[in-house]
């Protein structure tokens, strides 16, 4: 199926490239048109001037934007060009209620909508090894799978509309705890004067290892945090998790703690750094200890 891609951020640009390599990409759209034009020139595909034009010229649409309101705006822009039997796949991370709202809105038009949030960071988007969590009509999953398999290594159907976003929220809660633990451990190791490069190599093969330790502890060792998954975006995702839990009468201590720390990082001007910047706060726990020189 000829596919249009909307949303060329840090993740979306790589995902669009992977669809192009698979021969599936008709063209791209981005809110900042210059990004779409540049990528279209690189890939020799079309840069759509509007979402309506994209919808008119494609059989399927993949979306990857930052937040609920962004998704709603993209859907509204696509609607005049959509026709029955088309499919829209949203790889953004939004609330499950928003996913169900978009599913119902497009269902009236006879258009399939799948919530397909992804995990794996910029590295996974680049290498097409993302984990993709899918919610929506099971009948729509099979025709969507050939496209999703070009974007990710693990593609799993979880249930009705919103289920993909619920699975992604689960992932984001895990990420909150893991990045806190990795930051704390690395701050401890630094205060103890351990050689951090050797520590990362060794513990990366131990029982406490994780994707975040292997891929983000090196950032901490260098005290440099280039944006992979920005603090502001994870903060947005954790607010979604908090609200979903609150609707069930629960609160999530790990989420609450991480949100407090992200608020501090954002106030200090680090909101656009990678979430591994939480290490900045963890090292302050050892402020009386002379750090290892690097």
C-alpha positions as CSV (number, residue, x, y, z in Angstrom):
1,X,0.0,0.0,0.0
2,X,1.2,3.5,-0.8
3,X,1.7,5.3,2.4
4,X,1.9,8.9,3.5
5,X,3.8,9.9,6.6
6,X,2.9,12.8,8.8
7,X,5.2,14.1,11.5
8,X,8.9,14.2,10.9
9,X,10.4,14.6,14.4
10,X,13.3,12.7,15.8
11,X,11.5,9.4,15.4
12,X,9.3,10.1,12.4
13,X,12.1,11.0,10.1
14,X,13.8,7.7,10.5
15,X,10.5,5.8,10.3
16,X,9.6,7.5,7.0
17,X,13.1,6.6,5.7
18,X,12.4,2.9,6.5
19,X,9.1,3.0,4.7
20,X,10.9,4.5,1.7
21,X,13.5,1.7,1.7
22,X,10.6,-0.8,1.7
23,X,9.1,0.9,-1.4
24,X,6.0,1.9,0.5
25,X,6.4,5.7,1.0
26,X,4.4,7.9,-1.4
27,X,5.3,11.2,0.4
28,X,5.6,13.1,3.6
29,X,4.1,16.0,5.5
30,X,5.3,18.1,8.4
31,X,4.0,21.1,10.2
32,X,7.3,22.8,9.5
33,X,7.2,22.4,5.7
34,X,11.0,22.8,5.3
35,X,11.5,19.5,7.0
36,X,9.2,17.7,4.6
37,X,10.8,19.4,1.6
38,X,14.3,18.4,2.7
39,X,13.4,14.8,3.4
40,X,11.4,14.5,0.2
41,X,14.4,15.7,-1.8
42,X,16.6,13.2,0.0
43,X,14.3,10.3,-0.7
44,X,12.9,11.4,-4.0
45,X,9.4,11.3,-2.9
46,X,6.6,13.9,-2.6
47,X,6.4,16.7,0.0
48,X,2.7,17.2,0.4
49,X,1.7,20.8,0.9
50,X,-1.4,19.9,3.0
51,X,-2.7,16.9,5.0
52,X,-5.7,16.9,2.7
53,X,-3.4,16.4,-0.3
54,X,-1.6,13.6,1.5
55,X,-4.9,11.8,2.2
56,X,-6.1,12.2,-1.4
57,X,-3.0,10.5,-2.7
58,X,-2.3,7.7,-0.3
59,X,-4.0,4.5,0.7
60,X,-2.7,4.5,4.3
61,X,-1.4,7.2,6.6
62,X,1.1,6.9,9.4
63,X,1.3,9.6,12.0
64,X,4.0,10.3,14.5
65,X,3.5,13.6,16.5
66,X,4.2,14.7,20.0
67,X,0.9,15.1,21.9
68,X,-2.9,14.6,21.9
69,X,-3.8,18.0,20.5
70,X,-1.2,17.5,17.7
71,X,-2.9,14.2,16.7
72,X,-6.3,15.8,16.8
73,X,-5.1,18.6,14.5
74,X,-3.6,16.1,12.1
75,X,-6.7,14.0,11.9
76,X,-8.8,17.2,11.3
77,X,-6.5,18.1,8.5
78,X,-6.7,14.7,6.9
79,X,-10.5,14.3,7.1
80,X,-11.4,16.2,3.9
81,X,-9.2,13.9,1.8
82,X,-10.0,10.6,3.4
83,X,-12.3,8.0,1.8
84,X,-13.8,4.7,3.0
85,X,-11.4,1.7,3.2
86,X,-8.4,3.9,4.0
87,X,-6.4,3.3,7.1
88,X,-4.8,5.6,9.6
89,X,-2.1,4.3,11.9
90,X,-1.0,6.6,14.8
91,X,2.5,5.9,16.2
92,X,2.3,8.9,18.6
93,X,2.0,8.4,22.4
94,X,-1.3,9.9,23.5
95,X,-4.0,9.1,26.0
96,X,-6.1,6.0,25.4
97,X,-9.2,8.1,25.5
98,X,-7.8,10.2,22.7
99,X,-7.2,7.1,20.7
100,X,-10.7,5.9,21.2
101,X,-12.0,9.3,20.2
102,X,-10.1,9.3,16.9
103,X,-11.2,5.7,16.3
104,X,-14.9,6.7,16.6
105,X,-14.4,9.9,14.6
106,X,-12.8,8.1,11.6
107,X,-15.1,5.1,11.9
108,X,-18.0,7.4,10.9
109,X,-16.1,8.0,7.6
110,X,-15.4,4.2,7.1
111,X,-11.7,4.7,7.8
112,X,-9.8,2.3,10.0
113,X,-7.8,3.8,12.8
114,X,-5.2,1.9,14.8
115,X,-3.3,3.3,17.8
116,X,0.3,2.0,17.3
117,X,2.6,3.7,19.8
118,X,6.2,2.7,19.6
119,X,9.2,2.1,21.9
120,X,12.9,1.8,21.3
121,X,14.1,5.3,21.0
122,X,15.7,7.1,18.1
123,X,18.1,4.1,17.8
124,X,15.1,1.7,17.3
125,X,13.5,4.1,14.8
126,X,16.7,4.3,12.8
127,X,17.3,0.6,12.7
128,X,13.6,-0.4,12.3
129,X,13.8,-2.4,15.5
130,X,11.0,-0.6,17.4
131,X,8.5,-2.4,19.6
132,X,5.0,-1.5,18.4
133,X,1.9,-1.9,20.5
134,X,-1.4,-2.0,18.5
135,X,-5.0,-1.3,19.5
136,X,-8.1,-1.2,17.2
137,X,-10.2,-3.6,15.2
138,X,-8.4,-6.9,14.9
139,X,-9.6,-7.1,11.3
140,X,-7.6,-4.0,10.5
141,X,-4.4,-5.4,12.1
142,X,-3.6,-7.9,9.4
143,X,-3.5,-5.4,6.5
144,X,-1.5,-3.0,8.7
145,X,1.1,-5.5,9.6
146,X,3.2,-5.4,6.5
147,X,3.7,-1.7,7.0
148,X,4.3,-1.9,10.8
149,X,6.9,-4.7,10.2
150,X,9.0,-2.3,8.2
151,X,9.1,0.0,11.2
152,X,9.6,-2.4,14.1
153,X,11.0,-5.8,15.1
154,X,8.2,-6.7,17.5
155,X,4.6,-5.8,16.5
156,X,1.9,-7.0,18.9
157,X,-1.9,-6.6,18.8
158,X,-3.3,-5.9,22.3
159,X,-7.0,-5.4,21.8
160,X,-9.7,-2.8,21.0
161,X,-9.0,0.9,20.3
162,X,-6.9,2.4,23.1
163,X,-5.2,-0.9,24.1
164,X,-2.0,0.0,22.2
165,X,-1.8,3.3,24.2
166,X,-2.5,1.4,27.5
167,X,0.4,-0.9,26.7
168,X,2.6,2.1,25.9
169,X,1.7,3.8,29.2
170,X,2.8,0.6,30.9
171,X,6.1,0.9,29.1
172,X,6.5,4.5,30.1
173,X,6.0,3.7,33.8
174,X,8.7,1.1,33.5
175,X,11.0,3.6,31.9
176,X,10.5,6.1,34.7
177,X,11.6,3.6,37.3
178,X,14.5,2.3,35.3
179,X,16.0,5.7,34.4
180,X,15.8,6.8,38.0
181,X,17.6,3.6,39.1
182,X,20.3,3.9,36.4
183,X,20.9,7.6,37.3
184,X,21.1,6.8,41.0
185,X,23.5,3.9,40.4
186,X,25.7,5.9,38.1
187,X,25.9,8.8,40.6
188,X,26.8,6.3,43.3
189,X,29.5,4.7,41.1
190,X,30.9,8.1,40.2
191,X,31.1,9.1,43.9
192,X,32.9,5.8,44.6
193,X,35.5,6.7,42.0
194,X,34.9,3.7,39.8
195,X,36.0,3.7,36.2
196,X,32.6,4.3,34.6
197,X,33.5,2.9,31.1
198,X,34.5,-0.4,32.5
199,X,31.6,-0.4,34.9
200,X,29.1,0.1,32.0
201,X,30.7,-2.7,30.0
202,X,30.6,-5.1,32.9
203,X,27.2,-4.4,34.4
204,X,25.7,-4.2,30.9
205,X,26.1,-8.0,31.0
206,X,24.8,-8.4,34.5
207,X,21.4,-9.1,36.1
208,X,20.6,-5.4,36.7
209,X,21.1,-4.4,33.0
210,X,18.5,-2.9,30.8
211,X,18.2,-1.0,27.5
212,X,18.5,2.2,29.3
213,X,21.6,1.2,31.2
214,X,23.4,0.0,28.1
215,X,22.3,2.9,25.9
216,X,22.1,5.8,28.3
217,X,24.7,5.2,31.1
218,X,27.4,6.2,28.6
219,X,25.6,9.6,28.4
220,X,25.8,9.9,32.1
221,X,29.5,9.0,32.2
222,X,30.2,11.8,29.8
223,X,27.8,14.2,31.6
224,X,26.3,15.0,28.2
225,X,22.6,14.3,27.3
226,X,21.8,14.7,23.6
227,X,18.1,14.4,22.9
228,X,17.0,10.8,22.3
229,X,13.8,10.9,24.4
230,X,13.4,14.4,25.7
231,X,12.5,15.1,29.3
232,X,9.5,17.2,28.2
233,X,8.1,14.3,26.2
234,X,8.4,11.7,28.9
235,X,6.9,14.2,31.3
236,X,3.9,14.5,29.0
237,X,3.6,10.7,28.8
238,X,3.8,10.3,32.6
239,X,1.1,12.8,33.1
240,X,-1.0,10.6,30.8
241,X,-0.1,7.5,32.9
242,X,-1.0,9.4,36.1
243,X,-4.3,10.5,34.8
244,X,-5.2,7.0,33.6
245,X,-4.4,5.6,37.0
246,X,-6.3,8.3,38.8
247,X,-9.4,7.3,36.8
248,X,-9.1,4.0,38.5
249,X,-8.6,5.5,41.9
250,X,-4.9,4.8,42.1
251,X,-1.7,6.9,42.3
252,X,1.7,5.7,41.1
253,X,4.5,6.7,43.4
254,X,7.3,6.1,40.8
255,X,5.5,8.2,38.3
256,X,4.8,11.0,40.9
257,X,8.5,11.0,41.9
258,X,9.7,11.1,38.3
259,X,7.3,13.9,37.5
260,X,8.7,16.0,40.4
261,X,12.2,15.5,39.2
262,X,11.4,16.3,35.6
263,X,9.7,19.5,36.8
264,X,13.0,20.5,38.4
265,X,15.0,19.7,35.2
266,X,12.6,21.7,33.1
267,X,12.7,24.6,35.5
268,X,16.5,24.4,35.3
269,X,16.4,24.6,31.4
270,X,17.1,20.9,30.7
271,X,13.6,20.0,29.3
272,X,14.9,19.3,25.8
273,X,17.7,17.0,26.9
274,X,17.4,13.2,27.0
275,X,15.8,11.8,30.1
276,X,19.1,10.5,31.2
277,X,19.7,14.1,32.3
278,X,18.0,12.9,35.5
279,X,21.6,12.0,36.4
280,X,22.1,15.7,37.0
281,X,19.8,15.5,40.0
282,X,21.2,12.2,41.2
283,X,24.8,13.5,41.4
284,X,23.5,16.2,43.7
285,X,22.8,13.5,46.3
286,X,26.6,13.1,46.6
287,X,27.4,16.8,46.5
288,X,29.7,16.5,49.5
289,X,31.7,13.8,47.7
290,X,34.6,14.8,45.4
291,X,33.6,13.2,42.0
292,X,35.9,11.1,39.8
293,X,37.7,13.2,37.3
294,X,36.8,12.3,33.7
